Amino acid sequence: MSTLVSISVARESTGSDASDLAAHQLRAMPVVVISPHNQCNCRCVMCDIWRIRDPKEITPTDLERQLTSFRELRVRWVVFTGGEPQMNGQLSSLAQMLRAEGIRVTMLTAGLLLESHAESIAANIDDVIVSLDGPPTVHDHIRRVPHAFERITAGVTALRKFRPDIEVRARCTVQKANHRSLCEVVQSAKEIGLNSISFLAADLTSDAFNRPQGWLPKRQDRVALKAEEVDALEAEVERLISEHQIDLDSGFVVESAGKLRRIVLHFRAHLGQAQHVAPRCNAPWVSAVIEASGEVRPCFFHPSFGNVHNQTLHQIVNGPEALKFRANLDVATNPICRRCVCSLHIPRHEE
């Protein structure tokens, strides 16, 4: 999600004495990412969530226990991610509870269930982000679901029938199977009536997305780019920047030219052709991820430091483990951060 917002942070203290830890107390946490369900109905080549066989989900009772923490932390925006959020049969109730608190609710989805759930989504979700990984043939190949692109198109049409002004955006994960198709996916997003599209590089090395030991090199190679493919991606990115006047037009493509070029750098660094450079990010200071199991992470990629079935969110993000983590995290040098494919940056004075 990423992938949700761009933000930047100055170098944080790396001390761990009482005064340093106190400086990392969170008085406001504007963004919370929630995985309402841990399973998915796609079989994407760049993700192993679909392999999960033990279903877990966040219930309205689970969420109700955390609403006081949401108020204390002044949460303004909740993003439902996955797995596939729509596989949670009580998703509408979760959204209604959050919106009653004045919290904006965004849903990230593969889009396969949009058409059948369109009326409920239009009524209870503020905006939607669909995963769109290429023009029809490329998208269906990556998702490994027949007619996946058609189902997204039908879902967007159904949503607009119930709420014509609902904002539906696309997010494209760049990888081996679509690195020559970025301009085509932008055109496809426009043709099916989406409001914008964003791009991020495929994660190759972390233990996120149901990869507890990460991927072995052979598995990485199915998604990563070879040297000649990175060159082709670079040419495609420059074409995209030129044809769509990135940084000059109305912003249908969300990323700046610099951020698009960082995607190329990500794949070059994986090949050893460049240094890994951490994105500008302060996610652990302004957000948290609540997984369907209740585990709370500072972002998708760093380890959990608590579970909402045992403590409140406020207790977890301001507990000793979380405080020590933030006090000692140097985003610029941390090996997980340096390989990160997404970033969240909200200036902390906006708290």
Beta strands, then each sheet from edge to edge (+ up, - down):
strand 1: 31-34
strand 2: 77-80
strand 3: 104-109
strand 4: 127-131
strand 5: 167-174
strand 6: 197-201
strand 7: 287-290
strand 8: 296-297
sheet 1: 6+ 5+ 4+ 3+ 2+ 1+ 7+ 8-
end
